[in-house]
Amino acid sequence: MTDLPFKILLSLQGKGYHFFLLFFVLLIHCLDGVSSPQGLYYFGRQDSDLFRLLRENGVEVNAIESLRPNEVKRLPDHGALLVVADGYPSSRTAVSEEIYKIIQKKSIRLYVEYPETLPGRGNAPEGVFQATLERGVVTAPFFGGGLPPMSILGMNDCQLIPVAHPAPLIVLAKVAGFDKAEYGLENTEVYPLLFREENIMVCTSSLSDFSKGRFAPVQSWQVVWQSILVWLLQEETFRLNHWNFDPQPSYGEYAPLNDDARLQSVKRGAEWFYKSRLLLHPEWKNEWLLFQGDGKAPFGPPISQEMPVGDGSMGILEGHASEINRDGSQQYRYWIRTDVQGEAAYALAAAGTLLQDSLSMKTAEKLVDFLFTDSKSRSLTSDRGKGSYGLLGWSYTHPYVIYADDNARAVLGAIGASSLLKEDRWDKLIVENILANFRTTSRQGFQGQWLREENVSEKGWKYYFQQDVIRPHPHFESWMWACYLWLYDKTGYQPLLEKAKMAIRLTMEAYPDKWRWTNGIQQERARMILPLAWLLRLEDTEEHRTWLTRVADDLLEYQQPNGALMEALGDASLGSYGRSGSNADYGKTEAPLIFHNGDKVADMLYTNNFAFFALNEAAKSSGIPRYRSATVKLSEFLIRIQVRSDTHPDLEGAWFRAFDYGRWDYWASNADAGWGAWCTLAGWIQSWIVATQSLVAQDDSFWDQTADNSLQDVFDACRWMIEEE
C-alpha cells in the first residue's frame, strides 16, 4: 500500500474532516489488503514465451530463485505464483507436498506445469503420453464466452503426464472438427491437460512456450492465458493487449498494401524455393534417399540451414509436412514428385523473368531437364513400342502410377518455362506427353482416376482409346483437356479439340448434381474454369460463354470481401474425402479443412491456388470485368496471407495450405493424413501462386505468354503415336 492516503490526511488536519478521513484511510487499507493482488511471482526460465508475454504487457513479475520451503514462505499471503516447466519434456518440475501445503496455507494461487508431484496425490505417474493427432479440448466454462466448452486448441508435439481428474478445464484428445469437437469426447481417449485443486492449477504438460511451439489458433490461446492470469491475479479486468507470434501473415486483413507489394510477394515467393532448402544437393542425397524410403511415408526432420542448396539439376522435394515440432520447426516431405518439377520450373522462370533474376532462370532450366531425364518420370515409359510411351510417372518411387492431372500440371509447367526461357529442346517431350494422355483416354475424353503403367503396356493404348468412360470429376480430368486445347491451337489437329469439347460438354451436363468431388466442391469448380476459359479462346460461342460464367460465378459466390475463396463441401455421396465421420476417423485419410459449410477457411492446396491461375485466364479470354476484379482481389488476399517469419527462414515467403480468414490466422482441421493445414508444397501451392502473381503484375496470361510456341514440325514427327495401325 502506498502512503498517499496518509499524505492526504496530513494535508487536511485541523479542517474538520477527521471522521471522514479516518473512514477513508481505513477503507483504502482494507481494499488494499483484500482485493488488490499481492504481486505475481515467477519461477522458471526467463526466456520463456510466458515470461516475455508478461513483461510486454506491463505485468510486474518477481522472479524467485528456488522452490525451497523457506523461499516460498516469504511470499505474501493471497499472492500468485507461476511455476513453468524448465525441463520439459525430459524432466519433471520439482514441487514437493510440503510446498503445496505452504501454498494452501498462505492462500497463494499457484499455476504449475509438468510436476513430479501432484497436490494431495503424491508422485505423478512415471510414464508420459506422446500426442500425435490429439488436440486440446475445452471442457469447462472457465474461459468464458470466447472459448466455450468443446472448443479446440492446437498443441504441437505435446507430451503429457497421464493422470485422472473428475473436472478438468482442458483435456487432450483425438477429436474431429474444425474449431469444436463435433462428436464431443465419445469414443476417444481423454487425458486431462489443465485442472484446478482449490487454489492450485496444474498443467500436466507445458503451455508456457506457446509461441515457440506455434500453438493455434493464436486468438484462442490468448483467451486461455488471459483467463489463467485473471484467476491468478484475481483481477477480472486484466487484459493481454500485446501478443507476438511467428510465423504470421504479411499484412492485416484490410491493411493497405505497399505499392510494390505484388512484386515483393513474387520475390519472396521465389526466394522461398532456396530458403526452404528443398532443392536437392549432392551433399545430402543420402538423407533424401533414407527418408524418402519407398515413398509411403517420406517424412524426415527439417533440412539444416547449414546444408547447401541445390541448383535444380537433382530436382526439388515436395515441401513441408503438416506436423509441427515442439520448437516450431516442421517435418519435411523427402519426396521427388514429377508434377512438382515442372510446376516449380514455371514459377521460377516466371519470377526470374519479372525480376530479371538469372539464378531463378537457370534453376528453372535445370528443373525441366531433371523432369524429363533424371526424375524417373520416363523410366518405364520410354519404349516406343509400348502403349505407355510418353506418359509421366507419378514420382521417383512410383513411376508406374500415372495421373492425368499430375501429367497436365507437369507439362503445363514445362510449357510455361520453355516459353519464358525461349528454349525448344523440350518441345518433343511436351508434345509426346499430351498425345500419350490423349490416346489413353476414352472415346468421351476421360482417363479415370489413374492408370498403371504395366496395364497400359500390356493392353495397349487403343484399349483405352476405344473405351466408353464418362467421369465428371474435374480435379482429375480437366487440366489435361486444357492441354489438348492448347496443343490444338498450335497444330490445328482437330481430334484434340473435338475430344476436349466432348468431355467438357458431358461434364457441364452433369453439373452440379452429378459432379464427383475430392476434398470439396469448390476445388472442382476451380479446376474446371481453365479448360472453359481456353475453349472460349478457340470458339467464343454463347454456349461456351454460358458454361464459363456458370461455373465461375458459382465459384465466386464464395469469394469474401477480403478476396478469399471460402471452402465448401458438396453432396456427401459424391465426395471422395468428406469430413471425418467420427473421432476415430480423424487423420486416417485425406480430408477437407472444414467440417461444416460456412467454416471461414481458404484452401491454398486445392482451390485458391488453381482458381487464381484459372480466373486470370478467364478474365483475359472472356473480357468480363468482374473476373478481372475477382482475380485482383484474390491476388491481394494471397499477398496478405503470405508467411512472414523471422525465426523460421524455411517458411519465410511460403503459403500454408490453410488460412482461417475469420480469425486471420493459420488454422483449420488438420485431419488430412497426407497434406494437412500447415503443409507447404513447392508445386501445387507455391508454384501456381508465384507464377500467377507474375502474370497479374504484367497484366498477362499463360495463353498469350505461350502463343508463339511453334510446334507444327514437332507434332508432325509425333503423329505416329495417334495414327499407328
C-alpha positions in Angstrom: 0.0 0.0 0.0 1.3 3.5 -0.9 1.5 6.3 1.7 -0.7 8.6 -0.4 -3.8 8.4 1.9 -1.7 9.4 4.9 -0.3 12.4 3.0 -3.9 13.4 2.2 -4.8 13.0 5.9 -1.9 15.2 7.0 -2.8 17.9 4.5 -6.3 18.1 5.8 -5.6 18.1 9.5 -7.4 20.7 11.5 -10.0 21.3 8.9 -12.9 19.4 10.5 -12.6 16.3 8.3 -11.2 13.9 10.9 -14.1 11.5 10.9 -14.3 11.4 7.1 -10.6 11.0 6.7 -10.3 8.2 9.2 -13.1 6.3 7.4 -11.3 6.9 4.0 -8.0 5.7 5.2 -9.5 2.5 6.8 -11.4 1.8 3.6 -8.3 2.1 1.4 -6.3 0.0 3.8 -9.0 -2.8 3.8 -9.3 -2.7 0.0 -5.5 -2.8 -0.4 -5.2 -5.9 1.8 -8.1 -7.9 0.5 -8.9 -7.1 -3.2 -5.6 -5.9 -4.6 -3.1 -8.7 -5.6 0.0 -9.1 -3.6 2.2 -9.3 -6.7 3.0 -12.0 -9.3 5.9 -14.3 -8.6 7.5 -16.5 -11.1 9.9 -19.5 -11.0 11.5 -20.8 -14.2 13.2 -19.8 -17.4 13.1 -16.0 -18.1 13.4 -16.6 -21.8 10.0 -18.5 -21.9 7.2 -17.1 -24.1 5.1 -16.6 -20.9 7.7 -14.5 -19.1 8.2 -12.4 -22.2 4.4 -12.0 -22.6 4.0 -10.8 -19.0 6.8 -8.2 -19.4 5.4 -7.0 -22.8 2.0 -6.5 -21.2 3.4 -4.4 -18.4 2.9 -7.0 -15.7 5.2 -6.7 -12.8 6.9 -10.1 -12.3 9.0 -11.0 -9.3 11.4 -13.9 -10.2 12.3 -16.2 -7.4 15.4 -18.3 -7.3 14.1 -21.6 -5.9 11.1 -23.5 -4.7 12.6 -24.3 -1.3 10.2 -24.1 1.6 11.9 -21.0 3.1 11.7 -19.2 -0.2 8.0 -19.9 -0.7 7.2 -19.0 2.9 8.5 -15.5 2.2 5.8 -14.9 -0.5 2.9 -12.7 0.6 -0.4 -14.3 1.5 -3.1 -14.2 -1.2 -0.4 -13.7 -3.8 0.2 -15.5 -7.2 2.9 -17.9 -8.3 3.7 -19.2 -11.7 6.0 -22.3 -12.0 6.9 -23.2 -15.5 8.4 -26.5 -16.7 12.1 -25.7 -17.4 13.0 -29.3 -18.1 10.0 -30.2 -20.3 9.8 -32.8 -21.6 12.9 -34.6 -20.4 12.5 -33.8 -16.7 9.6 -33.0 -14.4 9.2 -29.8 -12.3 10.3 -30.5 -8.7 7.4 -29.4 -6.5 7.1 -31.2 -3.1 4.0 -31.9 -1.0 5.4 -29.5 1.6 5.4 -26.7 -1.0 1.8 -27.4 -1.9 0.8 -27.2 1.8 2.6 -23.9 2.3 0.8 -22.6 -0.8 -2.6 -23.7 0.5 -1.9 -22.3 4.0 -0.9 -18.9 2.6 -3.9 -18.9 0.1 -1.4 -18.3 -2.7 -2.8 -19.1 -6.2 -0.4 -21.4 -8.0 -0.1 -22.4 -11.6 2.4 -25.3 -12.1 3.5 -27.2 -15.2 4.6 -30.8 -15.6 5.0 -31.5 -11.9 6.7 -34.6 -10.5 4.3 -34.5 -7.5 0.5 -33.7 -7.7 -1.2 -31.8 -4.9 -2.6 -34.3 -2.3 -1.8 -37.3 -4.5 1.9 -37.9 -4.1 4.2 -38.7 -7.1 2.7 -38.3 -10.6 2.7 -41.4 -12.9 6.1 -42.0 -14.3 5.1 -42.6 -17.9 4.1 -39.9 -20.5 1.6 -39.8 -23.3 3.0 -38.6 -26.7 0.4 -36.9 -28.7 0.1 -37.3 -32.4 -3.3 -36.2 -33.8 -4.6 -35.2 -30.3 -5.7 -31.6 -29.7 -6.7 -29.6 -26.7 -10.5 -29.6 -25.9 -12.1 -27.1 -23.5 -14.3 -28.9 -21.0 -15.4 -26.2 -18.6 -16.9 -22.7 -18.8 -13.7 -21.3 -17.1 -12.6 -19.4 -20.2 -15.8 -17.5 -20.8 -17.8 -17.0 -24.0 -14.7 -16.6 -26.0 -13.8 -20.2 -25.6 -16.9 -22.3 -24.7 -16.8 -26.0 -23.9 -15.8 -28.3 -26.8 -13.6 -25.5 -28.3 -10.5 -27.0 -29.9 -6.9 -25.8 -29.2 -3.9 -26.8 -31.3 -0.8 -28.0 -29.4 2.2 -29.4 -31.2 4.4 -32.3 -30.2 2.8 -32.5 -26.8 3.9 -34.8 -24.1 1.6 -35.2 -21.1 1.5 -36.9 -17.7 -1.5 -39.2 -17.9 -3.5 -38.5 -14.7 -7.2 -38.8 -13.9 -9.3 -35.8 -12.8 -13.1 -35.6 -12.4 -13.5 -32.0 -13.7 -10.6 -30.8 -15.9 -10.6 -27.4 -17.6 -8.9 -28.7 -20.8 -8.2 -32.2 -21.9 -6.1 -33.7 -24.7 -8.0 -36.0 -27.1 -8.2 -37.0 -30.8 -11.4 -35.3 -31.9 -12.9 -34.4 -35.3 -13.9 -30.9 -36.1 -12.7 -27.5 -37.3 -12.9 -25.3 -34.2 -15.0 -27.5 -31.9 -15.2 -31.2 -31.1 -18.1 -32.1 -33.2 -18.7 -35.6 -31.7 -17.9 -34.5 -28.2 -15.5 -36.7 -26.3 -17.1 -40.0 -27.1 -15.1 -43.0 -28.4 -11.8 -41.3 -27.8 -9.1 -41.5 -25.1 -9.2 -38.4 -22.9 -6.2 -37.0 -21.0 -6.7 -34.1 -18.5 -4.3 -31.3 -19.5 -5.3 -28.5 -17.2 -7.2 -28.8 -13.9 -7.7 -27.0 -10.5 -7.4 -28.3 -7.0 -8.8 -25.4 -4.9 -6.1 -22.6 -5.2 -3.7 -24.8 -7.3 -3.9 -25.1 -11.1 -2.0 -28.0 -12.6 -0.9 -28.4 -16.2 0.1 -32.0 -17.0 2.2 -30.8 -19.9 3.7 -27.3 -20.7 1.9 -24.3 -22.1 4.4 -21.6 -21.4 6.2 -21.8 -24.8 3.0 -21.3 -26.8 4.7 -19.0 -29.3 7.8 -21.1 -30.0 5.6 -24.2 -30.2 3.2 -22.4 -32.6 0.1 -23.2 -30.6 -3.0 -22.2 -32.5 -5.4 -20.5 -33.0 -3.5 -17.6 -31.6 -6.7 -15.8 -30.6 -7.8 -18.9 -28.6 -4.5 -19.2 -26.7 -4.7 -15.6 -25.8 -8.1 -16.3 -24.2 -6.5 -19.3 -22.3 -3.6 -17.3 -20.9 -5.7 -14.3 -20.1 -8.2 -16.4 -18.2 -5.4 -18.1 -16.2 -3.8 -14.8 -15.3 -7.2 -13.3 -14.4 -7.6 -16.2 -12.0 -4.1 -16.0 -10.6 -4.1 -12.2 -10.2 -7.7 -12.1 -9.0 -8.2 -9.1 -11.4 -11.3 -9.5 -13.5 -10.4 -6.5 -15.7 -6.9 -7.8 -16.6 -6.3 -7.9 -20.3 -3.4 -9.1 -22.5 -3.1 -6.2 -25.0 0.1 -7.4 -26.7 0.6 -10.9 -28.2 3.5 -11.6 -30.6 3.6 -14.7 -32.7 5.7 -16.2 -35.5 5.0 -17.1 -38.3 2.3 -14.6 -39.1 0.6 -13.2 -42.2 2.4 -10.4 -44.1 -0.5 -7.9 -43.8 -3.6 -7.5 -41.8 -6.9 -8.3 -43.4 -7.5 -4.8 -44.8 -4.2 -3.2 -44.2 -3.0 -1.0 -47.1 -0.6 -2.8 -49.4 2.7 -1.2 -50.4 2.9 0.0 -53.9 5.3 -2.8 -54.8 3.5 -5.5 -52.7 2.8 -7.8 -55.6 6.4 -7.6 -56.8 7.7 -8.2 -53.4 5.4 -11.2 -53.0 6.8 -12.7 -56.1 10.3 -12.1 -55.0 9.8 -13.6 -51.5 7.9 -16.5 -53.1 10.7 -17.3 -55.4 13.3 -16.9 -52.7 11.4 -19.5 -50.6 12.4 -22.2 -53.1 16.0 -21.6 -51.9 15.4 -20.7 -48.3 13.4 -23.9 -47.8 16.4 -25.9 -49.0 14.1 -28.2 -50.9 16.3 -28.1 -54.0 18.3 -31.3 -53.6 22.0 -31.1 -53.3 24.6 -34.0 -53.6 25.9 -33.4 -50.1 22.6 -34.6 -48.5 21.5 -37.1 -51.2 21.8 -40.0 -48.7 19.5 -38.3 -46.2 17.0 -37.7 -49.0 17.1 -41.4 -50.0 16.8 -42.5 -46.4 13.8 -40.5 -45.5 12.1 -40.9 -48.9 12.2 -44.7 -48.5 9.6 -46.4 -50.6 7.6 -43.2 -50.8 4.7 -44.4 -48.5 5.9 -42.2 -45.5 8.6 -39.9 -46.9 8.8 -37.8 -43.7 12.0 -36.6 -42.1 13.5 -33.8 -39.9 13.9 -30.2 -41.2 16.8 -29.7 -43.5 19.6 -27.9 -41.7 20.2 -24.3 -42.7 23.8 -25.2 -42.8 23.2 -27.6 -45.7 23.9 -26.3 -49.3 21.1 -25.6 -51.7 20.9 -27.5 -55.0 20.8 -25.9 -58.4 17.8 -27.8 -59.7 19.8 -30.5 -61.5 18.8 -33.1 -58.9 15.2 -31.9 -58.6 13.2 -30.4 -55.8 11.5 -32.1 -52.9 7.7 -31.8 -52.3 7.6 -29.5 -49.3 6.8 -29.4 -45.6 4.6 -31.9 -43.9 1.8 -30.5 -41.6 3.5 -31.9 -38.4 5.0 -29.2 -36.3 7.7 -29.9 -33.7 8.0 -28.5 -30.2 10.5 -25.9 -31.4 8.2 -24.7 -34.2 10.1 -26.4 -37.0 8.2 -28.7 -39.3 8.8 -32.2 -40.8 9.8 -32.3 -44.5 8.4 -34.5 -47.2 11.5 -36.1 -48.7 9.8 -37.0 -51.9 10.5 -36.3 -55.6 7.2 -35.8 -57.4 7.1 -35.4 -61.2 4.5 -32.7 -61.3 6.4 -30.5 -58.7 9.4 -30.4 -61.0 7.5 -28.8 -63.9 5.4 -26.5 -61.7 8.4 -25.2 -59.8 10.3 -24.7 -63.0 7.5 -22.5 -64.4 7.3 -20.4 -61.2 11.0 -19.8 -61.1 11.1 -18.9 -64.8 8.1 -16.5 -64.3 9.6 -14.9 -61.3 13.1 -14.8 -62.9 11.6 -13.1 -66.0 9.7 -10.5 -63.9 12.6 -9.8 -61.6 15.4 -10.2 -64.1 16.9 -12.8 -61.9 19.3 -15.1 -63.8 19.6 -17.6 -60.9 15.9 -18.4 -60.9 16.1 -18.8 -64.7 19.0 -21.2 -64.5 17.3 -23.2 -61.8 14.2 -23.4 -63.9 16.1 -24.8 -66.8 17.8 -27.5 -64.8 14.5 -28.5 -63.2 12.9 -29.1 -66.6 15.9 -31.1 -67.7 15.5 -33.1 -64.5 11.8 -33.6 -65.1 12.3 -35.4 -68.4 15.6 -37.2 -67.7 16.6 -38.0 -64.1 13.3 -37.8 -62.2 12.4 -41.4 -63.3 9.2 -40.0 -64.8 10.0 -41.6 -68.1 11.9 -44.6 -66.7 9.1 -47.0 -67.6 7.5 -45.1 -70.5 10.4 -44.6 -73.0 9.8 -47.6 -75.1 8.1 -46.5 -78.4 6.6 -50.0 -78.8 4.6 -49.8 -75.6 1.2 -48.2 -75.1 2.6 -46.2 -72.1 5.1 -44.4 -74.2 5.3 -40.6 -73.4 3.3 -40.7 -70.2 4.9 -39.4 -67.0 5.1 -41.5 -63.9 3.8 -40.0 -60.6 7.0 -39.9 -58.6 10.6 -41.1 -58.1 9.3 -44.0 -56.0 6.1 -44.7 -58.0 7.0 -44.3 -61.7 4.4 -46.9 -62.6 1.5 -44.8 -61.3 0.1 -42.3 -63.8 -2.3 -39.5 -63.1 -3.6 -37.4 -66.0 -3.9 -34.3 -63.7 -0.3 -34.6 -62.5 0.8 -35.0 -66.1 -1.1 -31.9 -67.1 0.4 -29.7 -64.4 3.9 -31.0 -65.1 3.6 -30.4 -68.8 1.9 -27.0 -68.4 4.9 -26.1 -66.1 7.3 -27.2 -68.8 5.4 -25.3 -71.5 5.4 -22.1 -69.4 9.1 -22.4 -68.5 10.2 -23.2 -72.1 8.3 -20.2 -73.4 9.9 -17.8 -70.9 13.4 -19.4 -71.3 13.0 -19.3 -75.1 14.1 -22.9 -75.2 12.7 -25.5 -77.6 14.7 -28.6 -76.6 11.8 -30.0 -74.6 9.1 -29.5 -77.3 9.1 -33.1 -78.4 8.8 -34.4 -74.9 5.9 -32.0 -74.2 4.0 -33.0 -77.4 4.6 -36.7 -76.7 3.1 -36.4 -73.2 0.0 -34.6 -74.4 -0.5 -37.2 -77.1 0.2 -40.0 -74.8 -2.6 -38.9 -72.5 -4.9 -38.1 -75.4 -4.6 -41.7 -76.7 -5.2 -43.3 -73.3 -8.4 -41.5 -72.7 -11.8 -42.9 -73.5 -13.9 -42.0 -76.6 -15.5 -39.4 -74.4 -12.2 -37.9 -73.3 -12.0 -39.3 -69.7 -9.0 -41.2 -68.4 -10.3 -42.2 -64.9 -8.6 -41.6 -61.6 -5.3 -43.1 -62.6 -3.5 -45.6 -64.8 -1.0 -48.3 -64.0 1.9 -48.5 -66.5 2.1 -52.3 -66.7 -1.6 -52.4 -67.6 -1.3 -49.8 -70.3 1.8 -51.6 -71.8 0.0 -55.0 -71.7 -3.3 -53.9 -73.1 -2.0 -51.2 -75.5 -3.2 -47.6 -75.8 -6.1 -48.5 -78.2 -7.8 -50.4 -75.5 -8.2 -47.2 -73.5 -8.8 -45.1 -76.6 -11.8 -47.2 -77.6 -13.4 -47.5 -74.1 -16.6 -45.8 -73.1 -15.9 -44.0 -69.9 -17.6 -40.8 -68.5 -16.3 -39.5 -65.2 -17.3 -35.9 -64.4 -14.5 -35.2 -61.9 -12.6 -32.0 -62.9 -9.9 -32.4 -60.3 -8.6 -35.4 -62.1 -9.5 -34.7 -65.7 -10.0 -31.1 -66.6 -6.5 -29.7 -66.9 -5.5 -32.3 -69.4 -8.4 -31.1 -71.6 -6.8 -27.7 -71.3 -3.6 -29.2 -72.6 -5.5 -30.6 -75.6 -6.9 -27.2 -76.4 -3.6 -25.5 -76.1 -1.9 -28.0 -78.4 -4.8 -27.8 -80.9 -4.2 -24.0 -81.0 -0.6 -24.7 -82.0 -1.2 -27.5 -84.5 -4.8 -27.4 -85.8 -5.2 -31.1 -85.1 -9.0 -31.3 -85.0 -9.4 -34.5 -82.8 -7.7 -32.7 -79.9 -10.4 -30.0 -80.0 -13.3 -32.5 -80.5 -12.3 -34.8 -77.7 -11.8 -31.8 -75.3 -15.2 -30.4 -76.3 -17.0 -33.7 -75.8 -15.5 -34.2 -72.3 -16.3 -30.6 -71.4 -19.9 -30.9 -72.7 -20.6 -34.1 -70.8 -19.1 -32.6 -67.6 -21.2 -29.5 -67.9 -24.3 -31.6 -68.5 -23.6 -33.3 -65.2 -23.1 -30.1 -63.3 -23.6 -29.7 -60.5 -25.7 -32.6 -59.2 -23.5 -35.4 -60.7 -20.0 -34.0 -60.2 -17.7 -36.1 -58.1 -15.5 -34.1 -55.7 -12.3 -34.9 -53.9 -11.8 -32.6 -50.8 -14.6 -30.1 -51.6 -16.9 -28.9 -54.4 -15.1 -25.5 -54.7 -11.9 -27.2 -55.9 -13.8 -28.9 -58.7 -15.2 -25.5 -59.9 -11.7 -24.0 -59.6 -10.2 -26.8 -61.8 -13.0 -26.6 -64.4 -12.5 -22.9 -65.2 -9.2 -23.3 -67.1 -10.5 -25.5 -70.0 -13.7 -23.4 -70.2 -11.6 -20.3 -70.5 -9.3 -21.7 -73.2 -12.3 -23.2 -75.1 -13.6 -19.6 -75.3 -10.3 -18.6 -76.8 -10.9 -21.1 -79.7 -14.7 -20.8 -80.0 -16.4 -17.8 -78.4 -20.0 -19.1 -78.7 -22.9 -18.2 -76.5 -23.0 -21.8 -75.1 -19.3 -21.8 -74.2 -19.6 -18.4 -72.6 -22.6 -19.6 -70.6 -20.6 -22.7 -69.4 -17.7 -20.5 -68.2 -19.9 -17.9 -66.5 -22.0 -20.6 -64.8 -19.0 -22.3 -63.1 -17.0 -19.1 -62.4 -20.0 -17.3 -61.0 -20.8 -20.2 -58.7 -17.2 -20.3 -57.5 -17.2 -16.6 -56.9 -20.4 -16.7 -54.8 -18.0 -17.9 -52.1 -15.5 -15.0 -52.5 -15.2 -12.9 -49.4 -14.8 -9.1 -49.2 -11.1 -9.8 -48.3 -10.7 -11.8 -51.5 -10.6 -15.3 -50.0 -12.5 -18.1 -51.7 -14.3 -20.0 -49.0 -14.2 -23.8 -49.0 -17.4 -25.8 -49.4 -18.4 -29.4 -49.3 -20.6 -31.0 -51.9 -23.1 -33.9 -51.8 -21.6 -36.3 -49.3 -22.5 -39.3 -51.5 -20.3 -37.9 -54.3 -17.2 -37.0 -52.3 -14.0 -39.0 -52.2 -12.8 -37.4 -48.9 -15.6 -35.8 -46.9 -15.4 -34.7 -43.3 -14.4 -37.2 -40.6 -17.3 -39.5 -39.7 -16.2 -40.0 -36.1 -13.4 -39.0 -33.7 -11.7 -42.3 -34.6 -11.7 -41.4 -38.3 -9.8 -38.1 -37.7 -6.5 -38.3 -39.5 -6.9 -41.6 -41.2 -7.5 -40.4 -44.8 -7.2 -37.3 -46.9 -9.8 -34.8 -45.7 -11.1 -31.3 -46.1 -10.0 -28.4 -44.0 -13.6 -27.6 -42.8 -16.3 -29.6 -41.1 -19.4 -27.5 -42.0 -20.1 -25.3 -44.9 -19.7 -21.8 -43.6 -16.4 -22.5 -41.8 -14.3 -19.5 -42.6 -11.4 -21.3 -44.3 -9.5 -20.8 -47.5 -7.6 -23.7 -49.1 -4.4 -22.9 -51.0 -3.6 -26.5 -52.0 -6.8 -27.3 -53.8 -8.9 -24.2 -54.5 -7.4 -20.7 -54.2 -4.2 -21.6 -55.9 -5.8 -23.1 -59.0 -8.7 -20.7 -59.1 -6.2 -17.8 -59.1 -4.5 -19.1 -62.3 -7.7 -20.1 -64.0 -9.6 -16.8 -63.1 -6.8 -14.8 -64.6 -7.1 -16.9 -67.9 -10.9 -16.5 -67.7 -10.7 -12.7 -67.3 -8.4 -12.5 -70.4 -10.4 -14.9 -72.6 -13.9 -13.5 -71.7 -13.1 -9.8 -71.2 -15.6 -9.9 -68.3 -14.6 -7.2 -65.8 -15.8 -9.0 -62.7 -13.4 -11.8 -63.4 -10.5 -9.4 -63.5 -11.7 -7.8 -60.3 -12.1 -11.1 -58.6 -8.6 -12.1 -59.7 -7.1 -8.9 -58.3 -9.0 -9.4 -55.0 -7.7 -12.9 -54.7 -4.2 -11.7 -55.6 -4.3 -9.2 -52.8 -5.6 -11.8 -50.3 -2.7 -14.1 -51.2 -0.2 -11.3 -50.8 -1.6 -10.6 -47.3 -1.5 -14.1 -46.0 1.9 -15.0 -47.4 4.0 -16.3 -44.5 6.3 -13.8 -42.8 8.8 -15.3 -40.3 11.8 -14.0 -38.5 12.6 -17.3 -36.7 11.8 -19.9 -39.4 13.7 -19.0 -42.6 12.4 -22.1 -44.4 8.9 -20.8 -44.0 9.5 -17.1 -44.9 7.7 -16.3 -48.2 5.7 -19.5 -48.3 1.9 -20.2 -48.2 0.4 -22.8 -45.9 -2.4 -24.9 -47.2 -4.9 -23.5 -44.7 -5.9 -20.0 -43.7 -8.7 -19.1 -41.3 -9.8 -15.7 -42.6 -12.3 -15.3 -39.8 -9.5 -15.3 -37.2 -6.9 -14.1 -39.7 -4.7 -17.0 -38.6 -3.2 -20.2 -40.0 -5.8 -22.6 -38.7 -8.1 -25.4 -39.9 -8.9 -29.0 -39.3 -5.7 -31.0 -39.6 -7.5 -34.2 -40.4 -5.8 -34.7 -43.8 -3.4 -37.7 -43.5 -1.2 -36.5 -46.3 -1.4 -32.8 -46.7 -2.8 -31.1 -43.6 -3.4 -27.5 -42.6 0.2 -26.4 -42.3 1.8 -28.2 -45.2 3.7 -26.3 -47.9 4.0 -27.6 -51.5 6.7 -26.5 -53.9 4.4 -27.4 -56.8 0.7 -27.1 -56.3 0.7 -24.2 -53.8 3.8 -22.2 -54.2 4.3 -22.5 -57.9 0.8 -21.5 -59.2 0.6 -18.6 -56.8 4.0 -17.2 -57.6 3.5 -17.7 -61.4 0.1 -16.2 -61.4 1.2 -13.2 -59.3 3.8 -12.7 -62.0 1.2 -12.8 -64.7 -1.1 -10.3 -62.9 1.8 -8.0 -62.3 2.4 -7.9 -66.1 -1.3 -7.9 -67.0 -0.6 -11.1 -69.0 -2.0 -14.6 -69.3 -0.4 -18.0 -69.8 -2.3 -18.4 -73.2 -0.8 -15.2 -74.5 2.6 -15.8 -72.9 3.0 -19.1 -74.7 1.2 -18.1 -78.0 4.4 -18.0 -80.1 5.3 -21.7 -79.4 5.8 -23.2 -82.9 5.1 -26.9 -82.6 3.8 -28.0 -86.0 7.0 -29.7 -87.1 7.4 -31.4 -83.8 3.8 -32.5 -83.8 4.1 -34.0 -87.3 7.1 -36.0 -86.1 4.9 -37.4 -83.3 1.8 -38.1 -85.3 2.7 -41.8 -85.4 1.6 -42.0 -81.8 -2.1 -41.4 -82.7 -2.2 -42.7 -86.2 -0.4 -46.1 -85.7 -2.1 -49.0 -87.4 
